[in-house]
Structures are given as structure tokens and as C-alpha cells.
């Protein structure tokens, strides 16, 4: 399934969208990099992955891009404005996948050190740093500190280039996907701790979105967001207790497409919310959208 949303072009008053992060927002950079080096395609279309993305359709970054530019985002390796790479960390972990600072450096080089003040800059990174913590819990403090420092430094770099509208989409609950089964509590606690540290250290004027709080609300009442009641969360669409589907899967009943990444249906629900709450250009608001804020909006709408 390629798209569920029907969004008008230029629904948000920004000149452009630039994207930095990991596999949740990657538009095909890692696929092009890996295949170009002779590796196995990490997002094969035959398995249901869509256009180099780590899910079965568009991501929430694509949804925002549609609302700003009228099209899905395009990977930077193909000349586009999406600099994210699947597998990226906030910090440099030495794997060779461009981390956040490397992505911002690529943007800086491509734009000669100048950032459009009327564009929106989306950052979503940190999930892979949490997986590193789950693999090596004794290094939790060091990994968290390095990730937070990398994020705050990269945001400052963008601001110094002239960026005025920066949206940091907080790390989701890394304890929730099937790949973290057995480490649910540790993953959630580490994700909350990293988000708290990130929010406390973001430069002033940066917008922070509470992804965990939002998805908690979605899981509590999926029908309110146009999703089916009884979403399957413990198994993925590609491994729902049997063989993968023969054709492109729809995954309507699942939260996760593969063992780590949400379905396009779930991702687009987040995209729709971001479209609704992203501040107007130049407002510089700091958002913390937890359950209380979401509940308040529901009461006002009632």
C-alpha cells in the first residue's frame, strides 16, 4: 500500500522540508548505498517494502513533505532533500552509516553553508542508540550522553546556518516492536530517559514532539485515529505467525511491518498529527505533546 492520506499540496506554509534521521524516515538512501556497494537490498520490493523505505508505504516524513511540497520526499543520494539513512545513530558509532552530524554536514556542503529560513527541518533519530543500550546496558549513560550531545550540536549547526523551524520528533518506545520482545520495560525506560535528556538540551526555539505519548494515546483508542481495534503488536506483518504474504501486504491489522518498523498506516497517523501541530514558520514554540495535552484537545473538540 503506497499511500492512505489524501493531502493537498502546500497545506503547510513552509518553502521546503529537509529530513535527517534513521530508517523511520529514510527515503532510500541506505538502499542505494548498500546495493551500490554490492550488498543485499535491505528493503526489497518483493517483500512489500515501498520505494526504498523500511515499511510498506510512505513514512510520516513523506506525509509532511506532501503537505509542504505536494510529493513524497526524495533521498539526498538522488539529489533530494531527505538526508536520512536507515541504521543511523545520533552519535557516531563507527559503522560507516552516516550519523546525524554526517547528514547535517552533507546538507551543509550541498547548500554552501546556508539554510533556508522559511523551510522546515525534521530530525528523527535515537532509536538505534537505544538498541545499542539494550545490547550493552552497562554503557547506557555514555551512549545517552553522546547521543544527546550529537543532537544538540547538530541542531545548533543548522541554526547557525540560518534554519529557524526545526522539528525534533522524539524517539518512539523502542521496547514495543517485536525485535525488542523480552526487553519491553528496559526499552521503554531507556527511550523515555533519552527523550527527556534530548528535550532538556535542545537549543531554544526547537519544537519537540512526544512520540511515545502520542502512540500511547493511539494504542489506547486506535479507532479514534482511523485504525482497527485490536491491532496486532507482538508479531509483525511480515511474520504474523506464518509465511510472508505472496504479494504486497496491506498490513491493516498490524502495528509493525517488520520486526522493528511500523506499518505505513501507523506512520501516517503520526504524520497527520505532525501536520496538525507543527508551529507556523517563525513561532519557535517548544511542544511537549503528552497524554494530558492530547486529552485536553479532545475535550475541547467534544
TIPA-976451 format. One record per residue (C-alpha): residue number from 1; x, y, z. Coordinates in Angstrom, 2 decimals. Example, Ala and Ser with C-alpha at 12.3 -4.5 7.8 and 13.67 -1.06 7.14 Angstrom:
BEGIN
[1; [12.30; -4.50; 7.80]] [2; [13.67; -1.06; 7.14]] 
% end
This chain:
BEGIN
[1; [0.00; 0.00; 0.00]] [2; [1.67; 3.21; -1.15]] [3; [-0.48; 5.88; 0.45]] [4; [-3.52; 6.26; 2.66]] [5; [-3.57; 10.02; 3.01]] [6; [-5.18; 12.49; 0.67]] [7; [-3.39; 15.71; 1.50]] [8; [-3.39; 18.93; -0.51]] [9; [-0.06; 20.21; -1.73]] [10; [1.34; 23.20; 0.16]] [11; [-1.02; 22.63; 3.12]] [12; [1.77; 23.85; 5.42]] [13; [3.30; 27.31; 4.88]] [14; [6.94; 26.26; 4.53]] [15; [9.10; 26.63; 1.45]] [16; [10.59; 23.13; 1.74]] [17; [11.20; 20.15; 4.03]] [18; [14.64; 18.79; 4.90]] [19; [14.82; 15.43; 6.69]] [20; [17.56; 13.94; 8.90]] [21; [17.44; 10.68; 10.81]] [22; [17.24; 6.92; 10.58]] [23; [15.15; 4.17; 8.99]] [24; [11.84; 5.60; 10.19]] [25; [12.23; 8.48; 7.73]] [26; [14.78; 7.14; 5.19]] [27; [13.55; 7.58; 1.61]] [28; [16.00; 5.11; 0.07]] [29; [19.50; 6.36; 0.90]] [30; [20.54; 3.19; 2.69]] [31; [19.10; 1.01; -0.04]] [32; [21.10; 2.91; -2.68]] [33; [24.24; 2.85; -0.55]] [34; [24.10; -0.86; 0.29]] [35; [23.10; -2.06; -3.19]] [36; [25.69; 0.23; -4.75]] [37; [28.37; -1.46; -2.66]] [38; [27.20; -4.91; -3.79]] [39; [25.21; -5.74; -0.67]] [40; [21.77; -7.27; -0.27]] [41; [18.87; -4.90; -0.68]] [42; [17.66; -4.11; 2.88]] [43; [14.22; -3.03; 1.63]] [44; [13.27; -5.42; -1.20]] [45; [10.10; -4.53; -3.07]] [46; [9.32; -8.23; -3.47]] [47; [8.79; -8.45; 0.29]] [48; [6.44; -5.48; 0.31]] [49; [8.82; -2.63; 1.12]] [50; [7.96; 0.59; -0.69]] [51; [10.47; 2.56; -2.76]] [52; [13.50; 2.05; -0.52]] [53; [11.61; 2.79; 2.68]] [54; [11.69; 0.46; 5.67]] [55; [7.94; -0.03; 5.60]] [56; [5.09; -0.90; 3.22]] [57; [4.30; 2.66; 2.14]] [58; [5.08; 6.28; 2.82]] [59; [6.56; 7.46; 6.12]] [60; [5.50; 10.34; 8.34]] [61; [8.28; 12.39; 6.73]] [62; [6.64; 11.75; 3.36]] [63; [3.29; 12.85; 4.78]] [64; [4.82; 16.14; 5.89]] [65; [6.55; 16.53; 2.55]] [66; [3.24; 16.04; 0.74]] [67; [1.69; 18.74; 2.93]] [68; [4.54; 21.15; 2.09]] [69; [5.61; 20.27; -1.44]] [70; [2.87; 18.01; -2.76]] [71; [5.15; 14.99; -3.28]] [72; [6.88; 12.29; -1.26]] [73; [10.36; 13.14; -0.01]] [74; [13.33; 12.26; -2.21]] [75; [16.58; 10.75; -0.94]] [76; [19.63; 13.01; -0.94]] [77; [21.71; 10.48; -2.89]] [78; [19.30; 11.07; -5.76]] [79; [19.51; 14.85; -5.40]] [80; [16.63; 15.24; -2.95]] [81; [16.24; 16.86; 0.46]] [82; [15.94; 13.73; 2.63]] [83; [19.38; 13.13; 4.16]] [84; [18.35; 10.29; 6.49]] [85; [19.87; 6.81; 6.42]] [86; [18.41; 3.59; 7.77]] [87; [20.70; 2.32; 10.52]] [88; [21.90; 5.79; 11.51]] [89; [22.61; 6.70; 15.11]] [90; [22.52; 10.14; 16.65]] [91; [26.15; 9.62; 17.64]] [92; [28.99; 8.29; 15.51]] [93; [29.24; 4.58; 16.30]] [94; [31.89; 3.84; 13.70]] [95; [29.74; 1.62; 11.45]] [96; [30.07; 3.83; 8.39]] [97; [26.37; 4.66; 8.17]] [98; [26.16; 8.48; 8.16]] [99; [25.19; 9.57; 11.66]] [100; [23.27; 12.79; 12.36]] [101; [26.33; 15.03; 12.25]] [102; [27.44; 13.47; 8.95]] [103; [23.98; 14.02; 7.48]] [104; [23.98; 17.67; 8.55]] [105; [27.48; 18.02; 7.09]] [106; [26.20; 16.63; 3.78]] [107; [23.37; 19.16; 3.86]] [108; [25.81; 21.95; 4.72]] [109; [28.02; 21.02; 1.78]] [110; [25.11; 20.73; -0.64]] [111; [23.79; 24.15; 0.39]] [112; [27.11; 26.02; 0.72]] [113; [26.66; 26.62; 4.43]] [114; [23.32; 28.39; 4.13]] [115; [19.93; 27.09; 5.32]] [116; [16.61; 28.40; 4.03]] [117; [14.93; 30.22; 6.98]] [118; [11.48; 29.51; 5.56]] [119; [11.91; 25.73; 5.34]] [120; [11.04; 23.08; 7.93]] [121; [13.86; 20.86; 9.22]] [122; [12.73; 17.46; 10.56]] [123; [15.00; 15.35; 12.76]] [124; [14.10; 11.85; 13.96]] [125; [17.00; 9.86; 15.37]] [126; [17.94; 7.98; 18.54]] [127; [16.13; 4.66; 18.19]] [128; [19.25; 2.81; 17.11]] [129; [21.16; 4.35; 20.02]] [130; [18.53; 2.78; 22.30]] [131; [19.01; -0.62; 20.64]] [132; [22.74; -0.21; 21.40]] [133; [21.85; 0.40; 25.04]] [134; [19.71; -2.76; 25.13]] [135; [22.66; -4.71; 23.72]] [136; [25.13; -3.17; 26.16]] [137; [23.26; -1.78; 29.20]] [138; [26.46; -1.01; 31.10]] [139; [27.13; 1.72; 28.52]] [140; [23.69; 3.33; 28.83]] [141; [24.92; 6.57; 30.39]] [142; [27.75; 7.01; 27.89]] [143; [25.54; 6.24; 24.87]] [144; [22.79; 8.59; 26.08]] [145; [25.26; 11.39; 26.74]] [146; [26.92; 11.02; 23.33]] [147; [23.56; 10.88; 21.53]] [148; [22.24; 14.00; 23.28]] [149; [25.45; 15.91; 22.58]] [150; [25.32; 14.94; 18.91]] [151; [21.70; 16.04; 18.58]] [152; [22.12; 19.39; 20.31]] [153; [25.29; 20.13; 18.31]] [154; [23.59; 19.26; 15.01]] [155; [20.60; 21.46; 15.83]] [156; [22.94; 24.34; 16.65]] [157; [24.77; 23.78; 13.36]] [158; [21.50; 24.06; 11.45]] [159; [20.53; 27.17; 13.40]] [160; [23.91; 28.78; 12.73]] [161; [23.35; 28.11; 9.03]] [162; [20.08; 30.04; 9.22]] [163; [17.45; 27.36; 9.94]] [164; [14.60; 28.77; 12.03]] [165; [11.99; 25.99; 12.00]] [166; [13.39; 22.77; 13.46]] [167; [11.12; 19.90; 14.50]] [168; [12.59; 17.07; 16.59]] [169; [10.28; 14.07; 16.55]] [170; [11.06; 12.24; 19.77]] [171; [12.23; 8.65; 19.92]] [172; [9.37; 6.14; 19.98]] [173; [9.05; 3.33; 22.51]] [174; [11.91; 1.08; 21.44]] [175; [10.62; -1.59; 23.81]] [176; [7.43; -2.02; 21.76]] [177; [8.49; -3.64; 18.43]] [178; [8.78; -7.44; 18.11]] [179; [12.58; -7.14; 17.85]] [180; [12.60; -5.98; 21.49]] [181; [10.35; -8.76; 22.81]] [182; [11.61; -9.67; 26.27]] [183; [13.11; -6.21; 26.75]] [184; [9.90; -4.22; 26.71]] [185; [10.41; -2.46; 30.04]] [186; [14.08; -1.76; 29.50]] [187; [13.46; -0.41; 26.01]] [188; [10.63; 1.87; 27.10]] [189; [12.54; 3.22; 30.11]] [190; [15.65; 3.89; 28.03]] [191; [13.56; 5.62; 25.36]] [192; [11.86; 7.87; 27.92]] [193; [15.21; 8.71; 29.52]] [194; [16.79; 9.61; 26.19]] [195; [13.82; 11.76; 25.19]] [196; [13.95; 13.62; 28.50]] [197; [17.65; 14.30; 28.09]] [198; [17.18; 15.41; 24.47]] [199; [14.34; 17.77; 25.34]] [200; [16.32; 19.28; 28.22]] [201; [19.27; 20.02; 25.94]] [202; [17.62; 21.15; 22.71]] [203; [18.54; 24.72; 21.76]] [204; [15.80; 27.26; 22.45]] [205; [13.14; 27.55; 19.77]] [206; [13.32; 23.91; 18.72]] [207; [9.99; 22.08; 18.51]] [208; [9.88; 18.74; 20.34]] [209; [7.13; 16.19; 19.71]] [210; [6.39; 13.49; 22.31]] [211; [6.11; 10.41; 20.08]] [212; [5.73; 7.96; 22.96]] [213; [2.86; 9.93; 24.47]] [214; [1.12; 10.17; 21.13]] [215; [1.43; 6.48; 20.30]] [216; [0.23; 5.59; 23.81]] [217; [-2.93; 7.53; 23.00]] [218; [-3.25; 5.78; 19.64]] [219; [-2.88; 2.35; 21.22]] [220; [-5.47; 3.23; 23.87]] [221; [-8.07; 4.10; 21.24]] [222; [-6.95; 3.19; 17.71]] [223; [-10.43; 3.73; 16.25]] [224; [-10.18; 7.43; 17.12]] [225; [-7.32; 7.63; 14.63]] [226; [-8.95; 5.59; 11.89]] [227; [-7.18; 2.35; 12.83]] [228; [-8.81; -1.02; 13.55]] [229; [-9.45; -2.08; 17.13]] [230; [-7.25; -4.95; 18.26]] [231; [-4.07; -4.04; 16.38]] [232; [-1.52; -6.87; 16.50]] [233; [1.61; -5.62; 18.26]] [234; [3.58; -8.72; 19.26]] [235; [4.18; -10.01; 15.72]] [236; [4.97; -8.17; 12.52]] [237; [3.02; -8.11; 9.28]] [238; [5.86; -9.99; 7.57]] [239; [5.93; -12.65; 10.27]] [240; [2.37; -12.84; 11.53]] [241; [2.63; -16.43; 12.61]] [242; [3.04; -17.85; 9.13]] [243; [4.76; -17.36; 5.79]] [244; [5.09; -13.80; 4.41]] [245; [2.25; -12.87; 2.05]] [246; [2.70; -13.75; -1.60]] [247; [2.01; -10.21; -2.82]] [248; [2.44; -6.74; -1.36]] [249; [0.91; -6.96; 2.13]] [250; [-1.72; -4.47; 3.28]] [251; [-0.88; -4.92; 6.98]] [252; [-4.09; -3.19; 8.12]] [253; [-4.28; -5.27; 11.30]] [254; [-0.66; -4.79; 12.35]] [255; [1.30; -2.11; 14.20]] [256; [4.65; -3.25; 12.80]] [257; [5.55; -4.08; 9.22]] [258; [8.74; -5.95; 10.02]] [259; [10.31; -6.75; 13.39]] [260; [11.36; -3.14; 14.00]] [261; [9.48; -0.68; 11.79]] [262; [5.85; 0.45; 11.99]] [263; [3.47; -0.03; 9.11]] [264; [2.75; 2.87; 6.80]] [265; [-0.72; 3.02; 8.36]] [266; [0.78; 3.72; 11.79]] [267; [3.45; 6.06; 10.45]] [268; [0.92; 8.12; 8.56]] [269; [-1.20; 8.60; 11.68]] [270; [1.87; 10.24; 13.20]] [271; [2.35; 12.27; 10.02]] [272; [-1.22; 13.55; 10.21]] [273; [-0.69; 14.65; 13.82]] [274; [2.56; 16.43; 12.98]] [275; [0.82; 18.30; 10.17]] [276; [-1.78; 19.48; 12.69]] [277; [0.63; 20.63; 15.40]] [278; [3.76; 21.89; 13.67]] [279; [4.17; 25.59; 14.52]] [280; [3.78; 28.27; 11.88]] [281; [7.12; 29.48; 10.48]] [282; [8.93; 31.76; 12.91]] [283; [6.88; 30.98; 16.02]] [284; [9.68; 28.98; 17.69]] [285; [7.39; 27.10; 20.06]] [286; [8.53; 24.16; 22.20]] [287; [5.88; 21.45; 22.16]] [288; [5.55; 18.59; 24.63]] [289; [2.52; 16.70; 23.44]] [290; [1.80; 14.12; 26.13]] [291; [-1.40; 12.37; 27.04]] [292; [-2.73; 15.31; 29.03]] [293; [-2.38; 17.70; 26.11]] [294; [-3.99; 15.25; 23.70]] [295; [-6.84; 14.66; 26.14]] [296; [-7.32; 18.42; 26.51]] [297; [-7.66; 18.85; 22.76]] [298; [-10.18; 16.00; 22.64]] [299; [-12.31; 17.63; 25.36]] [300; [-12.27; 20.96; 23.54]] [301; [-13.33; 19.27; 20.32]] [302; [-16.18; 17.42; 22.02]] 
% end
